[in-house]
Amino acid sequence: MDGLCMSRRKVAAVALVVLWGLVIHVGEPFDSMGTGSPLWRKTGLIGAPTRAVVCVVAGISLLILGWLHRLLFCPLELLRSPDDVGYIAEDGRSRAQAANEVRRRRKIGELPPIYPNGWYRVMDSHMLQVGEVKNATVLGEQVAVFRGDNGKAYVVDAYCPHLGANLGVGGRVVGDCIECPFHGWQFRGEDGKCVKIPYAEKVPEFAKVRRWTSCDVNGQILVWFHCDGLEPTWNVPEQQEITRGDWVYRGRTEHFINAHIEEIPENAADIAHLAHLHTPGIVSGVDLRYTNSKTWEFIRHDWKVKWEPESDPNSHCSRMLVKHSLTVFGRHWPLMDIDVVARQVGPGVVFLLFEHSFFGKGVIMHCVTPLEPLLQCVSHTIFYQANVPPLVPKFILRAECIQFERDVMIWNNKKYISKPLLVKEDSAIQKHRRWFSQFYSPGSPRLAYQRDTLDF
């Protein structure tokens, strides 16, 4: 889908150039009647001002057509920077300055271990073509992600054990191996073993780079992390509709959140926050200072939610059942009734399954990946029925993004409280924390405090 949109944009650009060439030459002699006078002269459309107006109108028309094409057919991609969302910039400060001040002054709290055991998204599959190498950050580590000539994706530690060059920056794919840009050492993606040193007679048996257990499923490349080096105890389930092509890629969003990873999925069990934070209509925006403005009181979202952990053998999973409805001027709009099943698989992957009687079915892959102890990359990637107009899933993704960014403003500024003051109606929060604790081991890394810095 990305390639198709790109090719169409190129065609539009070429068409604009050709049109410009025709317009600027309308004053030259050419006449299908053979009279020697310009065709445009006969119609009275002559002179530089006219040519300029025609060119401007044509250019604007093409831009409008391009915008409409992107709106109606191309995937929606909203990629926020770490300072874009969740901070209030006042007194002439930039958003970056406001974000840095919040990070510096905020109380952290008594945190759980920073990296739970589980599967984590590195990138979407379509972002890595055959023969391509990319550098990425996962769980405080630099990794090189590459797709071999066999089409399989591999993830290895980024730093070459020889002299420390970054394999993901300038490295290249050779068969199913990645070649170091510094001295040409080649490491096999399957096991990380060095198979070639161009200037050496023999490759030492111990010459290898760490290989991360990974999978390429549901249009995403994920890696497995366990603090004790144990192999996966569960797999990310395959969404058959994506594999078969019944559901197609319609876009993604990406956010960076300054919080502990556990605080993000805990929202599923925090049922009370939905009625307060997410009831105002999406038209009221994401800045919490204005979401409850009386201007937009006529439109309200209503939520009915239930969260429960699953039993063995899927005790690593939980479910949140959501029923959404919309009221406008106090009247219920049945067309906007949507049922969502949010199934969390481990600490970092959630399937948001949508079903609507008129708009069809689809899924948003909600993935949380720790980049650093208190910096999470959260992506929402949507796949939807191929026979449903792209505008429908793009609207759903945009609405999800607005609601999510309201949470971001909370997460970026809050303190983690290990022993929160809860009432009876908050019982699911404590239940969720007990469920989530299974992803920690005695050896799970923790954040260590120093006087002026944070080490891990």
FINUDREN-820863 format. One record per atom (N, C-alpha, C): x, y, z negated. Coordinates in steps of 0.1 Angstrom, whole numbers, padded with zeros to 4 digits, always signed. Layout:
N
XYZ...
This chain:
456
+0008-0012+0000+0000+0000+0000+0009+0012+0000+0020+0012-0008+0029+0024-0008+0035+0026+0005+0039+0015+0012+0045+0016+0025+0036+0022+0035+0023+0017+0035+0013+0022+0044+0011+0037+0043+0010+0042+0030+0007+0056+0028+0020+0064+0033+0032+0059+0030+0044+0066+0034+0044+0067+0050+0041+0056+0057+0042+0056+0071+0031+0066+0077+0020+0067+0071+0009+0076+0075+0014+0090+0073+0021+0093+0062+0026+0106+0059+0036+0110+0070+0044+0100+0074+0054+0103+0084+0048+0107+0097+0037+0099+0101+0030+0102+0113+0024+0116+0113+0018+0120+0101+0012+0133+0100+0023+0144+0102+0035+0141+0096+0046+0151+0097+0050+0153+0112+0052+0141+0119+0055+0142+0133+0045+0149+0141+0032+0146+0138+0021+0153+0145+0022+0168+0143+0025+0172+0131+0026+0187+0128+0038+0193+0136+0049+0186+0137+0060+0191+0145+0057+0192+0160+0050+0182+0165+0046+0182+0179+0036+0193+0182+0027+0195+0173+0017+0206+0174+0024+0219+0174+0033+0221+0165+0041+0234+0164+0048+0236+0178+0054+0226+0183+0061+0227+0196+0052+0232+0207+0040+0226+0207+0030+0230+0218+0026+0244+0216+0023+0248+0204+0018+0261+0201+0028+0272+0205+0041+0270+0202+0051+0281+0204+0054+0282+0219+0050+0272+0227+0053+0273+0241+0040+0276+0249+0030+0280+0243+0018+0283+0250+0019+0296+0259+0029+0304+0257+0032+0316+0266+0040+0312+0278+0045+0300+0279+0053+0297+0291+0044+0293+0303+0049+0295+0315+0040+0292+0327+0038+0277+0329+0025+0273+0327+0021+0260+0332+0006+0261+0334+0002+0256+0345-0012+0257+0350-0015+0245+0358-0025+0238+0353-0029+0226+0361-0035+0229+0374-0039+0242+0376-0045+0246+0389-0034+0250+0399-0022+0251+0394-0011+0255+0403-0010+0269+0407-0016+0278+0399-0016+0292+0402-0004+0299+0397+0003+0293+0388+0015+0299+0382+0013+0307+0370+0000+0310+0366-0003+0317+0354-0006+0308+0343-0002+0311+0330-0005+0302+0319-0019+0299+0317-0022+0287+0313-0036+0283+0310-0042+0291+0299-0034+0294+0289-0040+0302+0278-0043+0316+0281-0035+0321+0292-0038+0335+0296-0052+0336+0302-0056+0325+0309-0069+0326+0315-0080+0326+0305-0078+0319+0293-0088+0319+0283-0087+0331+0273-0076+0339+0276-0075+0351+0267-0067+0348+0254-0063+0335+0252-0056+0332+0240-0041+0334+0242-0036+0346+0241-0022+0349+0244-0016+0357+0233-0003+0358+0233+0004+0367+0223+0008+0359+0211+0019+0365+0205+0025+0358+0193+0015+0358+0181+0007+0368+0178-0002+0367+0167-0012+0356+0168-0017+0353+0180-0027+0343+0182-0020+0329+0180-0008+0328+0186+0000+0315+0184+0002+0312+0169+0006+0323+0162+0008+0321+0148-0004+0317+0140-0016+0323+0143-0028+0319+0137-0032+0305+0140-0031+0301+0152-0034+0287+0156-0025+0277+0149-0012+0281+0148-0002+0272+0141-0006+0271+0126-0009+0282+0120-0013+0282+0105-0025+0273+0103-0035+0275+0111-0048+0268+0110-0045+0253+0112-0037+0249+0122-0034+0235+0124-0027+0229+0113-0017+0237+0108-0009+0232+0096-0018+0230+0084-0026+0239+0081-0035+0238+0069-0045+0226+0071-0050+0224+0083-0059+0213+0086-0052+0200+0083-0039+0199+0088-0032+0186+0086-0029+0184+0071-0026+0195+0064-0023+0193+0049-0036+0189+0042-0047+0195+0046-0060+0190+0040-0063+0176+0043-0061+0172+0056-0063+0158+0059-0054+0149+0052-0041+0153+0050-0032+0145+0042-0036+0144+0028-0041+0155+0022-0046+0154+0008-0058+0145+0007-0067+0146+0016-0079+0137+0016-0075+0123+0017-0065+0120+0026-0061+0106+0028-0055+0101+0015-0046+0109+0008-0040+0104-0004-0051+0102-0015-0061+0111-0015-0071+0110-0025-0080+0098-0023-0083+0095-0011-0092+0084-0008-0086+0070-0007-0073+0070-0002-0067+0057+0002-0054+0053-0006-0046+0063-0009-0033+0059-0015-0034+0057-0030-0025+0048-0036-0026+0046-0050-0023+0059-0058-0029+0059-0070-0027+0071-0079-0015+0068-0088-0005+0077-0088+0007+0075-0096+0009+0087-0104+0008+0086-0117+0010+0097-0126+0021+0093-0136+0033+0099-0134+0045+0095-0141+0049+0107-0150+0046+0106-0163+0049+0117-0172+0063+0116-0177+0069+0128-0179+0083+0128-0185+0081+0128-0201+0092+0125-0208+0090+0124-0223+0085+0137-0230+0086+0148-0223+0082+0161-0229+0068+0166-0224+0063+0158-0214+0051+0163-0207+0038+0163-0216+0037+0153-0225+0024+0151-0232+0026+0150-0247+0017+0156-0254+0017+0153-0269+0024+0164-0277+0029+0174-0272+0035+0185-0280+0029+0198-0277+0029+0207-0287+0024+0220-0285+0035+0230-0285+0036+0237-0274+0047+0247-0272+0041+0261-0275+0046+0267-0285+0041+0280-0289+0053+0290-0291+0050+0302-0293+0060+0313-0296+0071+0313-0285+0067+0311-0273+0077+0312-0262+0086+0300-0260+0084+0290-0268+0093+0278-0266+0088+0270-0254+0098+0263-0248+0094+0253-0237+0089+0241-0244+0083+0232-0235+0078+0219-0240+0090+0211-0245+0101+0212-0239+0113+0204-0243+0117+0208-0257+0117+0221-0259+0122+0227-0272+0112+0223-0283+0099+0223-0280+0089+0219-0289+0090+0204-0293+0093+0196-0283+0094+0182-0285+0106+0179-0293+0117+0185-0290+0130+0183-0298+0128+0187-0313+0121+0198-0315+0119+0203-0329+0110+0193-0336+0100+0187-0330+0091+0177-0336+0099+0165-0340+0107+0160-0331+0115+0148-0333+0125+0150-0344+0130+0162-0345+0141+0165-0356+0134+0166-0370+0123+0172-0371+0117+0175-0384+0107+0164-0389+0102+0156-0380+0091+0147-0384+0097+0136-0394+0089+0133-0404+0092+0122-0413+0089+0109-0406+0099+0100-0407+0097+0087-0400+0088+0077-0408+0090+0076-0421+0083+0066-0429+0091+0053-0430+0085+0044-0438+0091+0031-0440+0087+0022-0429+0096+0020-0419+0092+0013-0407+0094-0002-0407+0086-0010-0400+0088-0024-0398+0100-0025-0389+0105-0038-0386+0116-0040-0376+0112-0033-0363+0122-0028-0356+0120-0020-0344+0117-0027-0331+0122-0040-0330+0120-0047-0318+0113-0061-0321+0100-0062-0319+0094-0075-0321+0098-0085-0310+0096-0098-0313+0099-0108-0304+0087-0109-0294+0091-0110-0281+0080-0111-0271+0085-0107-0257+0075-0107-0248+0077-0103-0234+0075-0088-0232+0084-0082-0224+0083-0068-0221+0085-0065-0206+0077-0055-0202+0078-0051-0188+0090-0043-0186+0097-0046-0175+0109-0038-0170+0105-0028-0159+0097-0033-0149+0092-0025-0138+0082-0033-0131+0075-0026-0122+0065-0033-0113+0073-0039-0102+0067-0051-0097+0074-0059-0087+0077-0051-0074+0067-0043-0070+0069-0036-0057+0080-0025-0058+0085-0022-0070+0095-0012-0071+0109-0019-0068+0110-0032-0066+0123-0039-0064+0121-0047-0051+0128-0043-0040+0127-0050-0028+0138-0060-0027+0137-0069-0017+0148-0079-0015+0161-0072-0012+0172-0077-0020+0185-0071-0018+0187-0058-0025+0178-0054-0034+0179-0041-0041+0183-0043-0055+0190-0033-0060+0195-0034-0074+0191-0021-0081+0186-0022-0094+0182-0011-0102+0187-0012-0116+0190-0001-0122+0194+0000-0136+0182+0004-0144+0181-0003-0156+0169+0000-0165+0174-0001-0179+0165+0005-0188+0168+0004-0202+0157-0004-0209+0160-0014-0217+0151-0022-0224+0156-0025-0238+0148-0022-0248+0152-0026-0262+0166-0022-0266+0169-0009-0262+0182-0003-0265+0194-0009-0257+0191-0017-0247+0201-0022-0238+0200-0017-0224+0212-0016-0217+0212-0013-0203+0212-0027-0195+0203-0028-0186+0202-0040-0178+0202-0037-0163+0207-0047-0155+0207-0045-0141+0196-0055-0136+0187-0050-0128+0176-0058-0122+0178-0059-0107+0179-0071-0102+0181-0072-0087+0172-0083-0082+0169-0082-0069+0161-0092-0062+0170-0099-0052+0173-0112-0054+0182-0119-0045+0176-0121-0031+0185-0126-0022+0180-0128-0008+0169-0139-0008+0168-0147-0018+0158-0157-0019+0144-0151-0024+0144-0138-0027+0132-0131-0031+0129-0132-0046+0138-0138-0053+0136-0140-0068+0142-0128-0075+0135-0123-0086+0141-0112-0094+0149-0117-0105+0160-0111-0108+0169-0115-0119+0172-0103-0128+0174-0105-0141+0178-0094-0150+0190-0099-0158+0201-0091-0157+0213-0094-0165+0218-0081-0172+0227-0083-0182+0233-0072-0188+0240-0063-0178+0239-0050-0180+0244-0041-0169+0259-0040-0169+0266-0042-0180+0280-0040-0180+0288-0052-0177+0297-0050-0167+0306-0061-0162+0315-0064-0174+0317-0077-0177+0326-0081-0188+0341-0078-0185+0344-0075-0172+0358-0073-0168+0363-0060-0174+0358-0049-0168+0362-0036-0173+0350-0026-0176+0338-0032-0177+0327-0024-0182+0319-0016-0172+0321-0018-0159+0314-0011-0149+0299-0015-0150+0290-0005-0146+0276-0008-0147+0271-0014-0134+0267-0027-0135+0263-0034-0123+0251-0028-0116+0243-0021-0124+0230-0016-0118+0232-0002-0111+0245+0003-0112+0248+0016-0106+0259+0013-0095+0254+0011-0083+0264+0009-0072+0266-0006-0069+0261-0015-0078+0262-0029-0075+0254-0033-0063+0258-0044-0057+0250-0049-0045+0247-0064-0046+0236-0068-0039+0232-0082-0039+0240-0089-0028+0245-0101-0032+0251-0110-0023+0245-0124-0025+0236-0128-0016+0228-0140-0018+0219-0139-0030+0222-0148-0040+0215-0147-0053+0224-0142-0064+0234-0134-0060+0244-0129-0070+0243-0114-0069+0249-0108-0080+0251-0093-0080+0266-0091-0080+0270-0082-0072+0285-0079-0071+0288-0066-0078+0298-0066-0086+0303-0054-0094+0308-0044-0084+0304-0031-0086+0309-0021-0076+0324-0017-0079+0330-0022-0090+0343-0018-0094+0354-0026-0087+0353-0040-0089+0363-0049-0084+0357-0060-0076+0344-0060-0074+0338-0071-0065+0335-0084-0072+0336-0085-0085+0333-0097-0091+0318-0100-0089+0315-0113-0086+0301-0117-0083+0295-0126-0094+0283-0122-0099+0277-0129-0110+0263-0135-0105+0261-0148-0107+0249-0155-0103+0237-0151-0111+0226-0147-0105+0215-0143-0112+0208-0154-0121+0209-0166-0116+0203-0178-0123+0208-0180-0137+0221-0179-0139+0227-0181-0152+0237-0171-0157+0240-0161-0148+0250-0150-0152+0264-0154-0150+0267-0166-0145+0281-0171-0144+0288-0164-0132+0300-0160-0134+0308-0154-0124+0313-0165-0114+0309-0163-0101+0313-0173-0091+0323-0169-0081+0327-0156-0082+0338-0152-0073+0345-0139-0078+0358-0140-0078+0367-0128-0081+0376-0127-0068+0374-0117-0060+0380-0116-0047+0395-0118-0047+0402-0113-0057+0417-0113-0057+0423-0124-0066+0414-0133-0072+0419-0143-0081+0418-0157-0075+0427-0166-0078+0427-0179-0073+0416-0188-0080+0414-0185-0092+0404-0193-0100+0395-0183-0109+0383-0187-0110+0373-0180-0118+0373-0187-0132+0376-0179-0143+0376-0186-0156+0362-0191-0160+0361-0202-0166+0348-0208-0170+0340-0199-0179+0346-0191-0187+0339-0183-0197+0335-0169-0191+0339-0167-0178+0335-0154-0172+0321-0154-0168+0313-0146-0175+0299-0146-0172+0293-0133-0179+0281-0130-0174+0274-0119-0180+0261-0124-0186+0255-0118-0196+0243-0123-0202+0231-0122-0192+0224-0133-0191+0212-0134-0183+0200-0133-0192+0191-0124-0189+0178-0123-0196+0168-0132-0190+0161-0140-0199+0150-0148-0194+0139-0138-0189+0135-0140-0176+0125-0131-0170+0115-0139-0162+0104-0131-0159+0094-0137-0150+0089-0126-0141+0083-0130-0130+0078-0120-0120+0063-0125-0118+0054-0119-0126+0040-0123-0126+0031-0111-0126+0019-0112-0120+0009-0102-0120+0015-0088-0115+0024-0089-0105+0029-0077-0099+0039-0070-0108+0045-0077-0119+0054-0071-0128+0066-0080-0131+0077-0074-0133+0089-0081-0138+0090-0079-0153+0091-0090-0160+0091-0089-0175+0103-0097-0180+0108-0093-0192+0119-0100-0198+0115-0105-0212+0121-0116-0216+0118-0121-0230+0129-0117-0239+0124-0112-0251+0134-0109-0262+0130-0117-0274+0141-0122-0280+0140-0128-0294+0153-0125-0301+0151-0120-0313+0163-0115-0320+0173-0127-0323+0168-0139-0324+0177-0151-0327+0181-0158-0314+0177-0153-0303+0181-0159-0290+0173-0171-0286+0161-0173-0293+0153-0184-0290+0146-0183-0276+0143-0194-0270+0136-0193-0257+0121-0190-0259+0114-0186-0248+0100-0182-0250+0091-0193-0256+0082-0189-0266+0073-0198-0272+0059-0197-0266+0057-0187-0257+0045-0186-0249+0049-0179-0236+0040-0179-0226+0042-0173-0213+0031-0162-0211+0034-0153-0202+0024-0143-0199+0015-0149-0189+0002-0150-0192-0008-0157-0183-0009-0150-0169-0010-0158-0159-0011-0153-0145-0026-0149-0142-0028-0137-0137-0041-0133-0133-0043-0137-0119-0051-0148-0117-0052-0154-0104-0057-0145-0093-0066-0135-0097-0071-0126-0087-0060-0117-0081-0050-0114-0088-0039-0107-0083-0030-0116-0074-0027-0128-0079-0019-0137-0071-0026-0140-0057-0039-0142-0057-0046-0145-0045-0048-0133-0036-0046-0121-0041-0048-0109-0033-0062-0104-0034-0071-0110-0042-0085-0105-0043-0085-0091-0050-0076-0089-0059-0074-0076-0065-0061-0070-0061-0061-0058-0057-0049-0051-0051-0045-0040-0059-0032-0036-0058-0026-0025-0065-0033-0012-0061-0037-0004-0071-0044+0009-0069-0037+0020-0076-0026+0018-0083-0019+0029-0090-0014+0025-0104-0006+0035-0109-0001+0033-0123+0002+0047-0129+0002+0046-0142+0006+0058-0150+0018+0054-0159+0026+0064-0163+0037+0061-0172+0039+0072-0182+0040+0068-0195+0042+0078-0206+0053+0073-0215+0059+0083-0221+0070+0080-0231+0065+0085-0245+0065+0076-0255+0059+0079-0268+0069+0078-0279+0070+0088-0287+0079+0088-0298+0072+0083-0311+0073+0070-0312+0066+0063-0323+0071+0049-0324+0068+0042-0335+0072+0028-0336+0062+0020-0327+0067+0009-0321+0059+0002-0312+0046-0003-0318+0046-0007-0330+0034-0013-0337+0022-0003-0337+0025+0010-0338+0014+0020-0339+0006+0020-0327+0011+0016-0315+0003+0017-0303-0008+0006-0302-0004-0007-0303-0015-0017-0303-0024-0016-0315-0020-0010-0326-0028-0009-0338-0041-0002-0335-0041+0007-0325-0053+0015-0322-0065+0006-0319-0062-0007-0314-0073-0016-0310-0081-0019-0323-0075-0020-0334-0082-0023-0347-0087-0011-0354-0082+0001-0350-0086+0013-0356-0099+0018-0350-0110+0011-0353-0123+0014-0347-0128+0028-0349-0126+0033-0361-0131+0046-0365-0126+0057-0357-0113+0056-0352-0107+0067-0344-0114+0070-0331-0121+0059-0326-0127+0060-0313-0139+0071-0314-0147+0070-0324-0158+0079-0325-0154+0093-0327-0142+0095-0333-0138+0109-0335-0129+0115-0324-0119+0107-0319-0110+0112-0310-0114+0110-0295-0122+0100-0292-0125+0096-0278-0140+0099-0275-0148+0104-0284-0162+0107-0280-0163+0119-0271-0155+0130-0273-0157+0141-0264-0154+0137-0249-0162+0143-0240-0160+0139-0226-0146+0142-0220-0142+0134-0210-0129+0135-0205-0127+0149-0198-0138+0156-0195-0136+0169-0189-0131+0179-0199-0131+0176-0212-0125+0185-0222-0110+0184-0224-0104+0175-0216-0090+0175-0216-0083+0167-0227-0070+0169-0229-0062+0161-0238-0056+0169-0249-0057+0182-0249-0052+0190-0260-0062+0190-0271-0058+0184-0282-0067+0181-0293-0072+0194-0300-0066+0205-0297-0071+0218-0303-0084+0222-0296-0087+0216-0284-0098+0221-0276-0108+0210-0272-0105+0197-0275-0113+0187-0270-0127+0187-0276-0129+0193-0288-0142+0194-0294-0149+0208-0292-0144+0214-0281-0150+0227-0277-0165+0226-0274-0173+0235-0279-0187+0235-0277-0191+0236-0262-0181+0241-0254-0184+0242-0239-0188+0229-0233-0181+0218-0238-0183+0205-0232-0191+0195-0241-0198+0200-0250-0206+0192-0259-0217+0184-0252-0221+0188-0240-0232+0182-0234-0228+0168-0229-0216+0165-0228-0212+0152-0223-0204+0144-0234-0208+0132-0237-0203+0124-0248-0201+0109-0244-0190+0104-0248-0187+0089-0246-0191+0082-0259-0198+0071-0257-0201+0062-0269-0194+0049-0268-0190+0044-0279-0182+0032-0279-0187+0022-0290-0188+0009-0286-0190-0002-0295-0179-0011-0294-0172-0014-0305-0159-0021-0304-0158-0032-0315-0151-0043-0311-0149-0053-0321-0135-0059-0317-0126-0060-0328-0113-0066-0326-0112-0079-0334-0106-0089-0328-0104-0102-0335-0091-0109-0330-0083-0115-0338-0072-0123-0334-0077-0136-0328-0070-0142-0319-0074-0155-0314-0067-0166-0323-0073-0178-0322-0068-0190-0330-0058-0198-0321-0052-0208-0328-0042-0216-0321-0049-0224-0309-0042-0226-0298-0027-0223-0296-0024-0209-0291-0034-0200-0292-0032-0187-0287-0032-0177-0298-0025-0181-0309-0025-0172-0321-0016-0159-0318-0009-0159-0307-0001-0148-0303-0009-0138-0296-0022-0141-0294-0031-0132-0286-0042-0126-0295-0048-0115-0291-0059-0109-0298-0069-0103-0288-0081-0101-0292-0091-0095-0282-0098-0083-0288-0100-0073-0280-0109-0062-0284-0120-0061-0273-0132-0062-0278-0144-0061-0269-0149-0047-0270-0151-0041-0258-0155-0027-0258-0167-0026-0249-0177-0019-0254-0189-0015-0246-0189+0000-0245-0188+0006-0233-0187+0020-0232-0200+0025-0225-0205+0036-0230-0217+0043-0224-0215+0058-0224-0222+0065-0215-0221+0079-0214-0234+0086-0215-0234+0097-0223-0247+0105-0224-0244+0119-0219-0253+0125-0211-0251+0138-0206-0264+0146-0210-0262+0157-0217-0274+0164-0223-0283+0155-0231-0277+0145-0238-0284+0136-0246-0291+0125-0239-0290+0124-0226-0296+0113-0218-0286+0103-0214-0289+0090-0216-0280+0079-0213-0279+0077-0198-0267+0076-0193-0265+0073-0179-0261+0058-0177-0270+0049-0174-0267+0035-0173-0256+0032-0163-0254+0040-0153-0244+0037-0142-0230+0037-0148-0228+0044-0159-0215+0045-0165-0213+0035-0176-0222+0026-0178-0220+0015-0188-0209+0006-0183-0198+0004-0190-0187-0005-0186-0184-0014-0198-0182-0026-0195-0177-0036-0204-0162-0039-0202-0155-0038-0213-0140-0040-0212-0136-0051-0222-0128-0060-0217-0122-0070-0226-0107-0067-0226-0102-0063-0238-0088-0060-0239-0081-0071-0246-0073-0079-0238-0067-0091-0244-0052-0088-0245-0047-0088-0258-0033-0085-0260-0025-0099-0261-0014-0099-0253-0006-0111-0253+0008-0107-0259+0010-0111-0271+0023-0107-0278+0023-0092-0281+0034-0086-0284+0035-0072-0288+0035-0062-0277+0038-0067-0264+0040-0057-0254+0032-0057-0242+0022-0067-0241+0014-0068-0229-0001-0069-0232-0009-0061-0226-0024-0061-0228-0031-0061-0214-0041-0070-0213-0049-0071-0201-0062-0064-0204-0065-0052-0197-0077-0045-0199-0086-0049-0187-0095-0058-0189-0104-0064-0179-0117-0056-0178-0119-0050-0166-0131-0042-0164-0142-0050-0156-0154-0048-0160-0165-0055-0152-0177-0045-0152-0182-0042-0140-0193-0033-0138-0202-0039-0127-0215-0038-0130-0225-0044-0121-0225-0038-0107-0221-0025-0106-0221-0019-0093-0207-0016-0087-0197-0012-0096-0184-0009-0092-0174-0020-0092-0178-0032-0096-0170-0044-0094-0161-0046-0106-0150-0054-0103-0141-0059-0113-0126-0055-0111-0119-0055-0121-0104-0052-0120-0097-0053-0133-0085-0050-0133-0077-0051-0146-0067-0040-0146-0065-0034-0158-0053-0025-0160-0043-0033-0169-0031-0034-0164-0020-0040-0172-0014-0029-0180-0017-0030-0193-0012-0020-0203+0001-0026-0209+0012-0020-0207+0025-0026-0212+0033-0016-0220+0038-0020-0231+0046-0012-0240+0060-0018-0241+0070-0010-0237+0084-0015-0237+0092-0005-0246+0098-0010-0257+0107-0002-0264+0120+0001-0256+0123+0014-0254+0136+0018-0248+0146+0020-0259+0142+0026-0270+0150+0029-0282+0141+0026-0294+0147+0026-0306+0138+0023-0318+0125+0030-0319+0125+0043-0315+0113+0051-0317+0110+0058-0304+0113+0051-0293+0109+0056-0279+0103+0045-0271+0090+0046-0268+0083+0035-0261+0079+0040-0247+0081+0032-0237+0076+0034-0224+0063+0027-0222+0052+0034-0220+0039+0028-0218+0034+0030-0204+0031+0019-0197+0026+0019-0184+0012+0013-0183+0004+0019-0174-0009+0013-0171-0009+0011-0156-0010-0001-0152-0010-0005-0137-0023-0011-0134-0030-0006-0124-0044-0011-0121-0044-0019-0109-0051-0030-0109-0054-0039-0098-0069-0040-0097-0075-0038-0085-0089-0038-0084-0094-0045-0072-0107-0049-0072-0112-0056-0060-0109-0049-0047-0104-0057-0037-0099-0051-0025-0111-0045-0017-0123-0050-0019-0135-0045-0011-0141-0033-0018-0136-0028-0029-0141-0016-0036-0133-0004-0031-0140+0007-0027-0132+0019-0023-0122+0023-0034-0109+0026-0029-0099+0030-0039-0102+0041-0048-0111+0050-0044-0115+0061-0053-0120+0056-0066-0127+0045-0066-0133+0040-0079-0122+0036-0089-0113+0027-0086-0103+0024-0096-0094+0035-0099-0092+0045-0090-0083+0056-0092-0090+0065-0103-0104+0066-0102-0111+0074-0112-0110+0067-0126-0111+0054-0126-0110+0046-0138-0097+0048-0145-0086+0048-0137-0073+0049-0142-0070+0064-0147-0076+0073-0140-0074+0087-0144-0082+0090-0157-0094+0084-0158-0101+0085-0171-0094+0079-0182-0088+0067-0180-0080+0060-0190-0068+0068-0194-0062+0075-0184-0050+0083-0187-0054+0095-0196-0065+0101-0194-0069+0112-0202-0072+0108-0217-0079+0097-0218-0082+0092-0232-0069+0088-0239-0060+0082-0231-0047+0077-0237-0038+0089-0241-0038+0099-0234-0030+0111-0237-0034+0118-0250-0047+0116-0253-0052+0121-0266-0045+0114-0278-0043+0100-0276-0036+0092-0286-0022+0096-0286-0016+0099-0275-0001+0103-0274+0001+0115-0283-0008+0125-0283-0006+0136-0291-0006+0133-0306-0013+0123-0310-0013+0118-0324+0000+0111-0327+0003+0101-0318+0015+0092-0321+0028+0101-0321+0029+0111-0312+0042+0118-0312+0044+0127-0324+0034+0129-0332+0035+0138-0343+0033+0132-0357+0028+0119-0357+0025+0113-0370+0036+0106-0377+0034+0103-0389+0044+0095-0397+0038+0081-0399+0047+0071-0399+0042+0057-0401+0041+0055-0416+0030+0050-0420+0027+0048-0435+0026+0033-0437+0036+0027-0444+0036+0012-0445+0025+0007-0454+0020+0015-0464+0009+0012-0473-0002+0023-0472-0009+0022-0461-0019+0033-0459-0031+0032-0469-0037+0044-0471-0049+0045-0479-0061+0041-0470-0067+0030-0472-0077+0025-0464-0090+0023-0471-0101+0025-0464-0115+0022-0470-0120+0009-0464-0131+0004-0469-0136-0009-0465-0138-0009-0450-0142+0002-0444-0145+0002-0430-0132+0001-0421-0120+0002-0428-0108+0001-0421-0101-0013-0422-0109-0022-0426-0103-0035-0429-0096-0042-0417-0101-0039-0405-0094-0045-0393-0080-0040-0391-0076-0028-0396-0063-0023-0395-0053-0032-0402-0057-0036-0415-0048-0044-0423-0047-0058-0417-0059-0063-0411-0059-0076-0404-0050-0076-0392-0050-0065-0385-0041-0063-0373-0026-0064-0377-0023-0057-0388-0009-0057-0392-0004-0071-0396-0013-0078-0403-0009-0092-0406-0007-0100-0393-0016-0099-0384-0015-0106-0371-0002-0102-0364+0001-0089-0363+0013-0084-0356+0026-0089-0363+0026-0091-0376+0038-0095-0383+0044-0108-0378+0037-0116-0371+0042-0129-0366+0053-0126-0355+0054-0114-0350+0064-0112-0340+0077-0107-0345+0078-0106-0358+0091-0103-0365+0097-0115-0371+0110-0115-0371+0118-0126-0378+0127-0120-0388+0132-0128-0397+0141-0123-0408+0153-0115-0401+0157-0119-0389+0168-0113-0383+0164-0101-0374+0152-0098-0373+0148-0087-0364+0154-0074-0368+0160-0066-0358+0167-0054-0361+0158-0043-0368+0164-0036-0377+0157-0025-0384+0165-0012-0382+0158-0001-0384+0164+0012-0383+0171+0015-0396+0184+0018-0395+0192+0021-0407+0194+0036-0408+0192+0041-0420+0192+0056-0422+0206+0060-0426+0210+0072-0421+0222+0079-0426+0218+0093-0429+0227+0101-0434+0223+0114-0439+0217+0123-0428+0224+0124-0417+0219+0133-0407+0216+0126-0394+0218+0114-0393+0216+0107-0380+0208+0094-0383+0204+0088-0372+0197+0075-0372+0205+0065-0365+0209+0054-0371+0217+0043-0364+0208+0031-0364+0211+0022-0354+0205+0009-0353+0214-0001-0347
